[in-house]
């Protein structure tokens, strides 16, 4: 796999990390190449003009679009207008973390598997719904700066609550479509 010319493995979450969350803005976005991960990636477009290739399917997400990349799903972002600022937030989730926070009645991995059934990677929860997620994501990002054991546990709880809200929102967008 490492020798494949279009795969990039540098966007990897370190082994043993449960999750990572980012809110990023690029004013001069660079081209990307295809990549895949060993973890789940949830990706939300906030600004910009892009196309995304997901397992050879071309989608044009806009504000209000959520993308879910399961482990080993090939994906790539193509900037259709690099002069526009490109803003997004995205979450990396290890399977171990999802299993650890799941219960018999609420299984995060099963929910993500159902959301991406039949190759569905692009969901439309809507502009207002995605914008409402940003402050919660930013709170988790800010809280991660404190790496004390108690703060780390509290942020793990924040992420769990955020994911419950997020997955229910995404499930509602599947039902509505």
MODELLER restraints for C-alpha pairs under 7 A, 6 or more apart:
rsr = mdl.restraints
at = mdl.atoms
rsr.add(forms.Gaussian(group=physical.xy_distance, feature=features.Distance(at['CA:6:A'], at['CA:33:A']), mean=6.04, stdev=0.5))
rsr.add(forms.Gaussian(group=physical.xy_distance, feature=features.Distance(at['CA:6:A'], at['CA:34:A']), mean=5.48, stdev=0.5))
rsr.add(forms.Gaussian(group=physical.xy_distance, feature=features.Distance(at['CA:7:A'], at['CA:33:A']), mean=6.76, stdev=0.5))
rsr.add(forms.Gaussian(group=physical.xy_distance, feature=features.Distance(at['CA:7:A'], at['CA:34:A']), mean=5.15, stdev=0.5))
rsr.add(forms.Gaussian(group=physical.xy_distance, feature=features.Distance(at['CA:7:A'], at['CA:35:A']), mean=4.88, stdev=0.5))
rsr.add(forms.Gaussian(group=physical.xy_distance, feature=features.Distance(at['CA:8:A'], at['CA:33:A']), mean=6.63, stdev=0.5))
rsr.add(forms.Gaussian(group=physical.xy_distance, feature=features.Distance(at['CA:8:A'], at['CA:34:A']), mean=6.29, stdev=0.5))
rsr.add(forms.Gaussian(group=physical.xy_distance, feature=features.Distance(at['CA:8:A'], at['CA:35:A']), mean=4.75, stdev=0.5))
rsr.add(forms.Gaussian(group=physical.xy_distance, feature=features.Distance(at['CA:9:A'], at['CA:35:A']), mean=6.40, stdev=0.5))
rsr.add(forms.Gaussian(group=physical.xy_distance, feature=features.Distance(at['CA:9:A'], at['CA:36:A']), mean=6.97, stdev=0.5))
rsr.add(forms.Gaussian(group=physical.xy_distance, feature=features.Distance(at['CA:12:A'], at['CA:37:A']), mean=6.32, stdev=0.5))
rsr.add(forms.Gaussian(group=physical.xy_distance, feature=features.Distance(at['CA:18:A'], at['CA:93:A']), mean=6.25, stdev=0.5))
rsr.add(forms.Gaussian(group=physical.xy_distance, feature=features.Distance(at['CA:18:A'], at['CA:94:A']), mean=5.32, stdev=0.5))
rsr.add(forms.Gaussian(group=physical.xy_distance, feature=features.Distance(at['CA:18:A'], at['CA:96:A']), mean=6.98, stdev=0.5))
rsr.add(forms.Gaussian(group=physical.xy_distance, feature=features.Distance(at['CA:18:A'], at['CA:97:A']), mean=5.04, stdev=0.5))
rsr.add(forms.Gaussian(group=physical.xy_distance, feature=features.Distance(at['CA:19:A'], at['CA:92:A']), mean=5.27, stdev=0.5))
rsr.add(forms.Gaussian(group=physical.xy_distance, feature=features.Distance(at['CA:19:A'], at['CA:93:A']), mean=4.61, stdev=0.5))
rsr.add(forms.Gaussian(group=physical.xy_distance, feature=features.Distance(at['CA:19:A'], at['CA:94:A']), mean=6.09, stdev=0.5))
rsr.add(forms.Gaussian(group=physical.xy_distance, feature=features.Distance(at['CA:20:A'], at['CA:91:A']), mean=5.70, stdev=0.5))
rsr.add(forms.Gaussian(group=physical.xy_distance, feature=features.Distance(at['CA:20:A'], at['CA:92:A']), mean=5.05, stdev=0.5))
rsr.add(forms.Gaussian(group=physical.xy_distance, feature=features.Distance(at['CA:20:A'], at['CA:93:A']), mean=6.86, stdev=0.5))
rsr.add(forms.Gaussian(group=physical.xy_distance, feature=features.Distance(at['CA:21:A'], at['CA:90:A']), mean=5.79, stdev=0.5))
rsr.add(forms.Gaussian(group=physical.xy_distance, feature=features.Distance(at['CA:21:A'], at['CA:91:A']), mean=4.36, stdev=0.5))
rsr.add(forms.Gaussian(group=physical.xy_distance, feature=features.Distance(at['CA:21:A'], at['CA:92:A']), mean=6.31, stdev=0.5))
rsr.add(forms.Gaussian(group=physical.xy_distance, feature=features.Distance(at['CA:21:A'], at['CA:141:A']), mean=6.30, stdev=0.5))
rsr.add(forms.Gaussian(group=physical.xy_distance, feature=features.Distance(at['CA:22:A'], at['CA:89:A']), mean=5.39, stdev=0.5))
rsr.add(forms.Gaussian(group=physical.xy_distance, feature=features.Distance(at['CA:22:A'], at['CA:90:A']), mean=5.43, stdev=0.5))
rsr.add(forms.Gaussian(group=physical.xy_distance, feature=features.Distance(at['CA:22:A'], at['CA:91:A']), mean=6.47, stdev=0.5))
rsr.add(forms.Gaussian(group=physical.xy_distance, feature=features.Distance(at['CA:22:A'], at['CA:141:A']), mean=6.80, stdev=0.5))
rsr.add(forms.Gaussian(group=physical.xy_distance, feature=features.Distance(at['CA:23:A'], at['CA:88:A']), mean=5.91, stdev=0.5))
rsr.add(forms.Gaussian(group=physical.xy_distance, feature=features.Distance(at['CA:23:A'], at['CA:89:A']), mean=4.17, stdev=0.5))
rsr.add(forms.Gaussian(group=physical.xy_distance, feature=features.Distance(at['CA:23:A'], at['CA:90:A']), mean=6.65, stdev=0.5))
rsr.add(forms.Gaussian(group=physical.xy_distance, feature=features.Distance(at['CA:24:A'], at['CA:87:A']), mean=5.61, stdev=0.5))
rsr.add(forms.Gaussian(group=physical.xy_distance, feature=features.Distance(at['CA:24:A'], at['CA:88:A']), mean=5.57, stdev=0.5))
rsr.add(forms.Gaussian(group=physical.xy_distance, feature=features.Distance(at['CA:24:A'], at['CA:89:A']), mean=6.07, stdev=0.5))
rsr.add(forms.Gaussian(group=physical.xy_distance, feature=features.Distance(at['CA:25:A'], at['CA:85:A']), mean=6.86, stdev=0.5))
rsr.add(forms.Gaussian(group=physical.xy_distance, feature=features.Distance(at['CA:25:A'], at['CA:86:A']), mean=5.56, stdev=0.5))
rsr.add(forms.Gaussian(group=physical.xy_distance, feature=features.Distance(at['CA:25:A'], at['CA:87:A']), mean=4.27, stdev=0.5))
rsr.add(forms.Gaussian(group=physical.xy_distance, feature=features.Distance(at['CA:25:A'], at['CA:88:A']), mean=6.68, stdev=0.5))
rsr.add(forms.Gaussian(group=physical.xy_distance, feature=features.Distance(at['CA:26:A'], at['CA:85:A']), mean=5.75, stdev=0.5))
rsr.add(forms.Gaussian(group=physical.xy_distance, feature=features.Distance(at['CA:26:A'], at['CA:86:A']), mean=5.13, stdev=0.5))
rsr.add(forms.Gaussian(group=physical.xy_distance, feature=features.Distance(at['CA:26:A'], at['CA:87:A']), mean=6.42, stdev=0.5))
rsr.add(forms.Gaussian(group=physical.xy_distance, feature=features.Distance(at['CA:27:A'], at['CA:84:A']), mean=6.74, stdev=0.5))
rsr.add(forms.Gaussian(group=physical.xy_distance, feature=features.Distance(at['CA:27:A'], at['CA:85:A']), mean=4.38, stdev=0.5))
rsr.add(forms.Gaussian(group=physical.xy_distance, feature=features.Distance(at['CA:27:A'], at['CA:86:A']), mean=6.28, stdev=0.5))
rsr.add(forms.Gaussian(group=physical.xy_distance, feature=features.Distance(at['CA:28:A'], at['CA:82:A']), mean=6.23, stdev=0.5))
rsr.add(forms.Gaussian(group=physical.xy_distance, feature=features.Distance(at['CA:28:A'], at['CA:83:A']), mean=6.67, stdev=0.5))
rsr.add(forms.Gaussian(group=physical.xy_distance, feature=features.Distance(at['CA:28:A'], at['CA:85:A']), mean=6.91, stdev=0.5))
rsr.add(forms.Gaussian(group=physical.xy_distance, feature=features.Distance(at['CA:29:A'], at['CA:82:A']), mean=5.98, stdev=0.5))
rsr.add(forms.Gaussian(group=physical.xy_distance, feature=features.Distance(at['CA:29:A'], at['CA:86:A']), mean=6.82, stdev=0.5))
rsr.add(forms.Gaussian(group=physical.xy_distance, feature=features.Distance(at['CA:31:A'], at['CA:78:A']), mean=6.53, stdev=0.5))
rsr.add(forms.Gaussian(group=physical.xy_distance, feature=features.Distance(at['CA:32:A'], at['CA:76:A']), mean=6.35, stdev=0.5))
rsr.add(forms.Gaussian(group=physical.xy_distance, feature=features.Distance(at['CA:32:A'], at['CA:77:A']), mean=6.11, stdev=0.5))
rsr.add(forms.Gaussian(group=physical.xy_distance, feature=features.Distance(at['CA:32:A'], at['CA:78:A']), mean=6.83, stdev=0.5))
rsr.add(forms.Gaussian(group=physical.xy_distance, feature=features.Distance(at['CA:33:A'], at['CA:76:A']), mean=5.80, stdev=0.5))
rsr.add(forms.Gaussian(group=physical.xy_distance, feature=features.Distance(at['CA:34:A'], at['CA:74:A']), mean=6.17, stdev=0.5))
rsr.add(forms.Gaussian(group=physical.xy_distance, feature=features.Distance(at['CA:34:A'], at['CA:75:A']), mean=5.30, stdev=0.5))
rsr.add(forms.Gaussian(group=physical.xy_distance, feature=features.Distance(at['CA:34:A'], at['CA:76:A']), mean=4.65, stdev=0.5))
rsr.add(forms.Gaussian(group=physical.xy_distance, feature=features.Distance(at['CA:35:A'], at['CA:74:A']), mean=5.48, stdev=0.5))
rsr.add(forms.Gaussian(group=physical.xy_distance, feature=features.Distance(at['CA:35:A'], at['CA:75:A']), mean=5.56, stdev=0.5))
rsr.add(forms.Gaussian(group=physical.xy_distance, feature=features.Distance(at['CA:35:A'], at['CA:76:A']), mean=6.45, stdev=0.5))
rsr.add(forms.Gaussian(group=physical.xy_distance, feature=features.Distance(at['CA:36:A'], at['CA:72:A']), mean=5.01, stdev=0.5))
rsr.add(forms.Gaussian(group=physical.xy_distance, feature=features.Distance(at['CA:36:A'], at['CA:73:A']), mean=5.52, stdev=0.5))
rsr.add(forms.Gaussian(group=physical.xy_distance, feature=features.Distance(at['CA:36:A'], at['CA:74:A']), mean=4.84, stdev=0.5))
rsr.add(forms.Gaussian(group=physical.xy_distance, feature=features.Distance(at['CA:36:A'], at['CA:75:A']), mean=6.48, stdev=0.5))
rsr.add(forms.Gaussian(group=physical.xy_distance, feature=features.Distance(at['CA:37:A'], at['CA:71:A']), mean=5.48, stdev=0.5))
rsr.add(forms.Gaussian(group=physical.xy_distance, feature=features.Distance(at['CA:37:A'], at['CA:72:A']), mean=5.30, stdev=0.5))
rsr.add(forms.Gaussian(group=physical.xy_distance, feature=features.Distance(at['CA:38:A'], at['CA:71:A']), mean=4.71, stdev=0.5))
rsr.add(forms.Gaussian(group=physical.xy_distance, feature=features.Distance(at['CA:38:A'], at['CA:72:A']), mean=5.84, stdev=0.5))
rsr.add(forms.Gaussian(group=physical.xy_distance, feature=features.Distance(at['CA:39:A'], at['CA:70:A']), mean=6.75, stdev=0.5))
rsr.add(forms.Gaussian(group=physical.xy_distance, feature=features.Distance(at['CA:39:A'], at['CA:71:A']), mean=4.73, stdev=0.5))
rsr.add(forms.Gaussian(group=physical.xy_distance, feature=features.Distance(at['CA:39:A'], at['CA:92:A']), mean=6.51, stdev=0.5))
rsr.add(forms.Gaussian(group=physical.xy_distance, feature=features.Distance(at['CA:39:A'], at['CA:93:A']), mean=5.69, stdev=0.5))
rsr.add(forms.Gaussian(group=physical.xy_distance, feature=features.Distance(at['CA:39:A'], at['CA:94:A']), mean=4.82, stdev=0.5))
rsr.add(forms.Gaussian(group=physical.xy_distance, feature=features.Distance(at['CA:39:A'], at['CA:95:A']), mean=6.28, stdev=0.5))
rsr.add(forms.Gaussian(group=physical.xy_distance, feature=features.Distance(at['CA:40:A'], at['CA:69:A']), mean=5.74, stdev=0.5))
rsr.add(forms.Gaussian(group=physical.xy_distance, feature=features.Distance(at['CA:40:A'], at['CA:70:A']), mean=4.66, stdev=0.5))
rsr.add(forms.Gaussian(group=physical.xy_distance, feature=features.Distance(at['CA:40:A'], at['CA:71:A']), mean=5.25, stdev=0.5))
rsr.add(forms.Gaussian(group=physical.xy_distance, feature=features.Distance(at['CA:40:A'], at['CA:92:A']), mean=5.70, stdev=0.5))
rsr.add(forms.Gaussian(group=physical.xy_distance, feature=features.Distance(at['CA:40:A'], at['CA:93:A']), mean=5.07, stdev=0.5))
rsr.add(forms.Gaussian(group=physical.xy_distance, feature=features.Distance(at['CA:40:A'], at['CA:94:A']), mean=6.39, stdev=0.5))
rsr.add(forms.Gaussian(group=physical.xy_distance, feature=features.Distance(at['CA:41:A'], at['CA:68:A']), mean=5.87, stdev=0.5))
rsr.add(forms.Gaussian(group=physical.xy_distance, feature=features.Distance(at['CA:41:A'], at['CA:69:A']), mean=5.02, stdev=0.5))
rsr.add(forms.Gaussian(group=physical.xy_distance, feature=features.Distance(at['CA:41:A'], at['CA:70:A']), mean=6.55, stdev=0.5))
rsr.add(forms.Gaussian(group=physical.xy_distance, feature=features.Distance(at['CA:41:A'], at['CA:90:A']), mean=6.84, stdev=0.5))
rsr.add(forms.Gaussian(group=physical.xy_distance, feature=features.Distance(at['CA:41:A'], at['CA:91:A']), mean=5.51, stdev=0.5))
rsr.add(forms.Gaussian(group=physical.xy_distance, feature=features.Distance(at['CA:41:A'], at['CA:92:A']), mean=4.65, stdev=0.5))
rsr.add(forms.Gaussian(group=physical.xy_distance, feature=features.Distance(at['CA:41:A'], at['CA:93:A']), mean=6.37, stdev=0.5))
rsr.add(forms.Gaussian(group=physical.xy_distance, feature=features.Distance(at['CA:42:A'], at['CA:67:A']), mean=5.77, stdev=0.5))
rsr.add(forms.Gaussian(group=physical.xy_distance, feature=features.Distance(at['CA:42:A'], at['CA:68:A']), mean=4.67, stdev=0.5))
rsr.add(forms.Gaussian(group=physical.xy_distance, feature=features.Distance(at['CA:42:A'], at['CA:69:A']), mean=6.38, stdev=0.5))
rsr.add(forms.Gaussian(group=physical.xy_distance, feature=features.Distance(at['CA:42:A'], at['CA:90:A']), mean=5.46, stdev=0.5))
rsr.add(forms.Gaussian(group=physical.xy_distance, feature=features.Distance(at['CA:42:A'], at['CA:91:A']), mean=5.14, stdev=0.5))
rsr.add(forms.Gaussian(group=physical.xy_distance, feature=features.Distance(at['CA:42:A'], at['CA:92:A']), mean=6.72, stdev=0.5))
rsr.add(forms.Gaussian(group=physical.xy_distance, feature=features.Distance(at['CA:43:A'], at['CA:66:A']), mean=5.70, stdev=0.5))
rsr.add(forms.Gaussian(group=physical.xy_distance, feature=features.Distance(at['CA:43:A'], at['CA:67:A']), mean=4.96, stdev=0.5))
rsr.add(forms.Gaussian(group=physical.xy_distance, feature=features.Distance(at['CA:43:A'], at['CA:68:A']), mean=6.35, stdev=0.5))
rsr.add(forms.Gaussian(group=physical.xy_distance, feature=features.Distance(at['CA:43:A'], at['CA:89:A']), mean=6.12, stdev=0.5))
rsr.add(forms.Gaussian(group=physical.xy_distance, feature=features.Distance(at['CA:43:A'], at['CA:90:A']), mean=4.33, stdev=0.5))
rsr.add(forms.Gaussian(group=physical.xy_distance, feature=features.Distance(at['CA:43:A'], at['CA:91:A']), mean=6.58, stdev=0.5))
rsr.add(forms.Gaussian(group=physical.xy_distance, feature=features.Distance(at['CA:44:A'], at['CA:65:A']), mean=6.09, stdev=0.5))
rsr.add(forms.Gaussian(group=physical.xy_distance, feature=features.Distance(at['CA:44:A'], at['CA:66:A']), mean=4.76, stdev=0.5))
rsr.add(forms.Gaussian(group=physical.xy_distance, feature=features.Distance(at['CA:44:A'], at['CA:67:A']), mean=6.42, stdev=0.5))
rsr.add(forms.Gaussian(group=physical.xy_distance, feature=features.Distance(at['CA:44:A'], at['CA:88:A']), mean=5.48, stdev=0.5))
rsr.add(forms.Gaussian(group=physical.xy_distance, feature=features.Distance(at['CA:44:A'], at['CA:89:A']), mean=5.41, stdev=0.5))
rsr.add(forms.Gaussian(group=physical.xy_distance, feature=features.Distance(at['CA:44:A'], at['CA:90:A']), mean=6.08, stdev=0.5))
rsr.add(forms.Gaussian(group=physical.xy_distance, feature=features.Distance(at['CA:45:A'], at['CA:62:A']), mean=6.24, stdev=0.5))
rsr.add(forms.Gaussian(group=physical.xy_distance, feature=features.Distance(at['CA:45:A'], at['CA:63:A']), mean=5.26, stdev=0.5))
rsr.add(forms.Gaussian(group=physical.xy_distance, feature=features.Distance(at['CA:45:A'], at['CA:64:A']), mean=6.81, stdev=0.5))
rsr.add(forms.Gaussian(group=physical.xy_distance, feature=features.Distance(at['CA:45:A'], at['CA:65:A']), mean=6.10, stdev=0.5))
rsr.add(forms.Gaussian(group=physical.xy_distance, feature=features.Distance(at['CA:45:A'], at['CA:66:A']), mean=6.94, stdev=0.5))
rsr.add(forms.Gaussian(group=physical.xy_distance, feature=features.Distance(at['CA:45:A'], at['CA:87:A']), mean=6.50, stdev=0.5))
rsr.add(forms.Gaussian(group=physical.xy_distance, feature=features.Distance(at['CA:45:A'], at['CA:88:A']), mean=4.63, stdev=0.5))
rsr.add(forms.Gaussian(group=physical.xy_distance, feature=features.Distance(at['CA:45:A'], at['CA:89:A']), mean=6.94, stdev=0.5))
rsr.add(forms.Gaussian(group=physical.xy_distance, feature=features.Distance(at['CA:46:A'], at['CA:63:A']), mean=5.10, stdev=0.5))
rsr.add(forms.Gaussian(group=physical.xy_distance, feature=features.Distance(at['CA:46:A'], at['CA:87:A']), mean=5.16, stdev=0.5))
rsr.add(forms.Gaussian(group=physical.xy_distance, feature=features.Distance(at['CA:46:A'], at['CA:88:A']), mean=4.92, stdev=0.5))
rsr.add(forms.Gaussian(group=physical.xy_distance, feature=features.Distance(at['CA:47:A'], at['CA:63:A']), mean=6.35, stdev=0.5))
rsr.add(forms.Gaussian(group=physical.xy_distance, feature=features.Distance(at['CA:47:A'], at['CA:85:A']), mean=6.58, stdev=0.5))
rsr.add(forms.Gaussian(group=physical.xy_distance, feature=features.Distance(at['CA:47:A'], at['CA:86:A']), mean=5.23, stdev=0.5))
rsr.add(forms.Gaussian(group=physical.xy_distance, feature=features.Distance(at['CA:47:A'], at['CA:87:A']), mean=4.78, stdev=0.5))
rsr.add(forms.Gaussian(group=physical.xy_distance, feature=features.Distance(at['CA:47:A'], at['CA:88:A']), mean=6.78, stdev=0.5))
rsr.add(forms.Gaussian(group=physical.xy_distance, feature=features.Distance(at['CA:48:A'], at['CA:84:A']), mean=5.65, stdev=0.5))
rsr.add(forms.Gaussian(group=physical.xy_distance, feature=features.Distance(at['CA:48:A'], at['CA:85:A']), mean=5.54, stdev=0.5))
rsr.add(forms.Gaussian(group=physical.xy_distance, feature=features.Distance(at['CA:48:A'], at['CA:86:A']), mean=4.28, stdev=0.5))
rsr.add(forms.Gaussian(group=physical.xy_distance, feature=features.Distance(at['CA:48:A'], at['CA:87:A']), mean=6.40, stdev=0.5))
rsr.add(forms.Gaussian(group=physical.xy_distance, feature=features.Distance(at['CA:49:A'], at['CA:79:A']), mean=6.03, stdev=0.5))
rsr.add(forms.Gaussian(group=physical.xy_distance, feature=features.Distance(at['CA:49:A'], at['CA:80:A']), mean=5.43, stdev=0.5))
rsr.add(forms.Gaussian(group=physical.xy_distance, feature=features.Distance(at['CA:49:A'], at['CA:81:A']), mean=5.53, stdev=0.5))
rsr.add(forms.Gaussian(group=physical.xy_distance, feature=features.Distance(at['CA:49:A'], at['CA:84:A']), mean=6.88, stdev=0.5))
rsr.add(forms.Gaussian(group=physical.xy_distance, feature=features.Distance(at['CA:50:A'], at['CA:60:A']), mean=6.29, stdev=0.5))
rsr.add(forms.Gaussian(group=physical.xy_distance, feature=features.Distance(at['CA:50:A'], at['CA:61:A']), mean=6.85, stdev=0.5))
rsr.add(forms.Gaussian(group=physical.xy_distance, feature=features.Distance(at['CA:50:A'], at['CA:77:A']), mean=6.59, stdev=0.5))
rsr.add(forms.Gaussian(group=physical.xy_distance, feature=features.Distance(at['CA:50:A'], at['CA:78:A']), mean=5.46, stdev=0.5))
rsr.add(forms.Gaussian(group=physical.xy_distance, feature=features.Distance(at['CA:50:A'], at['CA:79:A']), mean=4.41, stdev=0.5))
rsr.add(forms.Gaussian(group=physical.xy_distance, feature=features.Distance(at['CA:50:A'], at['CA:80:A']), mean=5.06, stdev=0.5))
rsr.add(forms.Gaussian(group=physical.xy_distance, feature=features.Distance(at['CA:51:A'], at['CA:58:A']), mean=6.84, stdev=0.5))
rsr.add(forms.Gaussian(group=physical.xy_distance, feature=features.Distance(at['CA:51:A'], at['CA:59:A']), mean=5.73, stdev=0.5))
rsr.add(forms.Gaussian(group=physical.xy_distance, feature=features.Distance(at['CA:51:A'], at['CA:60:A']), mean=4.51, stdev=0.5))
rsr.add(forms.Gaussian(group=physical.xy_distance, feature=features.Distance(at['CA:51:A'], at['CA:61:A']), mean=6.58, stdev=0.5))
rsr.add(forms.Gaussian(group=physical.xy_distance, feature=features.Distance(at['CA:51:A'], at['CA:77:A']), mean=5.92, stdev=0.5))
rsr.add(forms.Gaussian(group=physical.xy_distance, feature=features.Distance(at['CA:51:A'], at['CA:78:A']), mean=5.05, stdev=0.5))
rsr.add(forms.Gaussian(group=physical.xy_distance, feature=features.Distance(at['CA:51:A'], at['CA:79:A']), mean=6.42, stdev=0.5))
rsr.add(forms.Gaussian(group=physical.xy_distance, feature=features.Distance(at['CA:51:A'], at['CA:80:A']), mean=6.65, stdev=0.5))
rsr.add(forms.Gaussian(group=physical.xy_distance, feature=features.Distance(at['CA:52:A'], at['CA:58:A']), mean=5.83, stdev=0.5))
rsr.add(forms.Gaussian(group=physical.xy_distance, feature=features.Distance(at['CA:52:A'], at['CA:59:A']), mean=5.27, stdev=0.5))
rsr.add(forms.Gaussian(group=physical.xy_distance, feature=features.Distance(at['CA:52:A'], at['CA:60:A']), mean=6.19, stdev=0.5))
rsr.add(forms.Gaussian(group=physical.xy_distance, feature=features.Distance(at['CA:52:A'], at['CA:75:A']), mean=6.95, stdev=0.5))
rsr.add(forms.Gaussian(group=physical.xy_distance, feature=features.Distance(at['CA:52:A'], at['CA:76:A']), mean=5.57, stdev=0.5))
rsr.add(forms.Gaussian(group=physical.xy_distance, feature=features.Distance(at['CA:52:A'], at['CA:77:A']), mean=4.57, stdev=0.5))
rsr.add(forms.Gaussian(group=physical.xy_distance, feature=features.Distance(at['CA:52:A'], at['CA:78:A']), mean=6.01, stdev=0.5))
rsr.add(forms.Gaussian(group=physical.xy_distance, feature=features.Distance(at['CA:53:A'], at['CA:59:A']), mean=6.32, stdev=0.5))
rsr.add(forms.Gaussian(group=physical.xy_distance, feature=features.Distance(at['CA:53:A'], at['CA:75:A']), mean=5.38, stdev=0.5))
rsr.add(forms.Gaussian(group=physical.xy_distance, feature=features.Distance(at['CA:53:A'], at['CA:76:A']), mean=5.18, stdev=0.5))
rsr.add(forms.Gaussian(group=physical.xy_distance, feature=features.Distance(at['CA:53:A'], at['CA:77:A']), mean=6.59, stdev=0.5))
rsr.add(forms.Gaussian(group=physical.xy_distance, feature=features.Distance(at['CA:54:A'], at['CA:74:A']), mean=5.84, stdev=0.5))
rsr.add(forms.Gaussian(group=physical.xy_distance, feature=features.Distance(at['CA:54:A'], at['CA:75:A']), mean=4.42, stdev=0.5))
rsr.add(forms.Gaussian(group=physical.xy_distance, feature=features.Distance(at['CA:54:A'], at['CA:76:A']), mean=6.71, stdev=0.5))
rsr.add(forms.Gaussian(group=physical.xy_distance, feature=features.Distance(at['CA:55:A'], at['CA:73:A']), mean=6.20, stdev=0.5))
rsr.add(forms.Gaussian(group=physical.xy_distance, feature=features.Distance(at['CA:55:A'], at['CA:74:A']), mean=5.03, stdev=0.5))
rsr.add(forms.Gaussian(group=physical.xy_distance, feature=features.Distance(at['CA:55:A'], at['CA:75:A']), mean=6.15, stdev=0.5))
rsr.add(forms.Gaussian(group=physical.xy_distance, feature=features.Distance(at['CA:63:A'], at['CA:127:A']), mean=5.48, stdev=0.5))
rsr.add(forms.Gaussian(group=physical.xy_distance, feature=features.Distance(at['CA:64:A'], at['CA:124:A']), mean=5.91, stdev=0.5))
rsr.add(forms.Gaussian(group=physical.xy_distance, feature=features.Distance(at['CA:64:A'], at['CA:125:A']), mean=5.94, stdev=0.5))
rsr.add(forms.Gaussian(group=physical.xy_distance, feature=features.Distance(at['CA:64:A'], at['CA:126:A']), mean=4.03, stdev=0.5))
rsr.add(forms.Gaussian(group=physical.xy_distance, feature=features.Distance(at['CA:64:A'], at['CA:127:A']), mean=3.73, stdev=0.5))
rsr.add(forms.Gaussian(group=physical.xy_distance, feature=features.Distance(at['CA:64:A'], at['CA:130:A']), mean=5.41, stdev=0.5))
rsr.add(forms.Gaussian(group=physical.xy_distance, feature=features.Distance(at['CA:65:A'], at['CA:122:A']), mean=6.81, stdev=0.5))
rsr.add(forms.Gaussian(group=physical.xy_distance, feature=features.Distance(at['CA:65:A'], at['CA:123:A']), mean=5.80, stdev=0.5))
rsr.add(forms.Gaussian(group=physical.xy_distance, feature=features.Distance(at['CA:65:A'], at['CA:124:A']), mean=4.73, stdev=0.5))
rsr.add(forms.Gaussian(group=physical.xy_distance, feature=features.Distance(at['CA:65:A'], at['CA:125:A']), mean=6.47, stdev=0.5))
rsr.add(forms.Gaussian(group=physical.xy_distance, feature=features.Distance(at['CA:65:A'], at['CA:126:A']), mean=6.57, stdev=0.5))
rsr.add(forms.Gaussian(group=physical.xy_distance, feature=features.Distance(at['CA:66:A'], at['CA:122:A']), mean=5.84, stdev=0.5))
rsr.add(forms.Gaussian(group=physical.xy_distance, feature=features.Distance(at['CA:66:A'], at['CA:123:A']), mean=5.09, stdev=0.5))
rsr.add(forms.Gaussian(group=physical.xy_distance, feature=features.Distance(at['CA:66:A'], at['CA:124:A']), mean=6.14, stdev=0.5))
rsr.add(forms.Gaussian(group=physical.xy_distance, feature=features.Distance(at['CA:67:A'], at['CA:121:A']), mean=5.42, stdev=0.5))
rsr.add(forms.Gaussian(group=physical.xy_distance, feature=features.Distance(at['CA:67:A'], at['CA:122:A']), mean=4.64, stdev=0.5))
rsr.add(forms.Gaussian(group=physical.xy_distance, feature=features.Distance(at['CA:67:A'], at['CA:123:A']), mean=6.24, stdev=0.5))
rsr.add(forms.Gaussian(group=physical.xy_distance, feature=features.Distance(at['CA:68:A'], at['CA:121:A']), mean=5.01, stdev=0.5))
rsr.add(forms.Gaussian(group=physical.xy_distance, feature=features.Distance(at['CA:68:A'], at['CA:122:A']), mean=6.63, stdev=0.5))
rsr.add(forms.Gaussian(group=physical.xy_distance, feature=features.Distance(at['CA:69:A'], at['CA:121:A']), mean=6.49, stdev=0.5))
rsr.add(forms.Gaussian(group=physical.xy_distance, feature=features.Distance(at['CA:98:A'], at['CA:108:A']), mean=5.63, stdev=0.5))
rsr.add(forms.Gaussian(group=physical.xy_distance, feature=features.Distance(at['CA:98:A'], at['CA:109:A']), mean=6.09, stdev=0.5))
rsr.add(forms.Gaussian(group=physical.xy_distance, feature=features.Distance(at['CA:99:A'], at['CA:109:A']), mean=6.95, stdev=0.5))
rsr.add(forms.Gaussian(group=physical.xy_distance, feature=features.Distance(at['CA:101:A'], at['CA:160:A']), mean=6.99, stdev=0.5))
rsr.add(forms.Gaussian(group=physical.xy_distance, feature=features.Distance(at['CA:102:A'], at['CA:108:A']), mean=5.75, stdev=0.5))
rsr.add(forms.Gaussian(group=physical.xy_distance, feature=features.Distance(at['CA:115:A'], at['CA:171:A']), mean=6.67, stdev=0.5))
rsr.add(forms.Gaussian(group=physical.xy_distance, feature=features.Distance(at['CA:123:A'], at['CA:170:A']), mean=6.90, stdev=0.5))
rsr.add(forms.Gaussian(group=physical.xy_distance, feature=features.Distance(at['CA:123:A'], at['CA:173:A']), mean=6.66, stdev=0.5))
rsr.add(forms.Gaussian(group=physical.xy_distance, feature=features.Distance(at['CA:123:A'], at['CA:174:A']), mean=6.92, stdev=0.5))
rsr.add(forms.Gaussian(group=physical.xy_distance, feature=features.Distance(at['CA:124:A'], at['CA:173:A']), mean=5.93, stdev=0.5))
rsr.add(forms.Gaussian(group=physical.xy_distance, feature=features.Distance(at['CA:125:A'], at['CA:169:A']), mean=6.66, stdev=0.5))
rsr.add(forms.Gaussian(group=physical.xy_distance, feature=features.Distance(at['CA:125:A'], at['CA:170:A']), mean=5.99, stdev=0.5))
rsr.add(forms.Gaussian(group=physical.xy_distance, feature=features.Distance(at['CA:125:A'], at['CA:173:A']), mean=4.93, stdev=0.5))
rsr.add(forms.Gaussian(group=physical.xy_distance, feature=features.Distance(at['CA:140:A'], at['CA:155:A']), mean=6.30, stdev=0.5))
rsr.add(forms.Gaussian(group=physical.xy_distance, feature=features.Distance(at['CA:140:A'], at['CA:158:A']), mean=6.67, stdev=0.5))
rsr.add(forms.Gaussian(group=physical.xy_distance, feature=features.Distance(at['CA:140:A'], at['CA:159:A']), mean=6.86, stdev=0.5))
rsr.add(forms.Gaussian(group=physical.xy_distance, feature=features.Distance(at['CA:143:A'], at['CA:155:A']), mean=6.40, stdev=0.5))
rsr.add(forms.Gaussian(group=physical.xy_distance, feature=features.Distance(at['CA:144:A'], at['CA:152:A']), mean=6.91, stdev=0.5))
rsr.add(forms.Gaussian(group=physical.xy_distance, feature=features.Distance(at['CA:144:A'], at['CA:155:A']), mean=6.67, stdev=0.5))
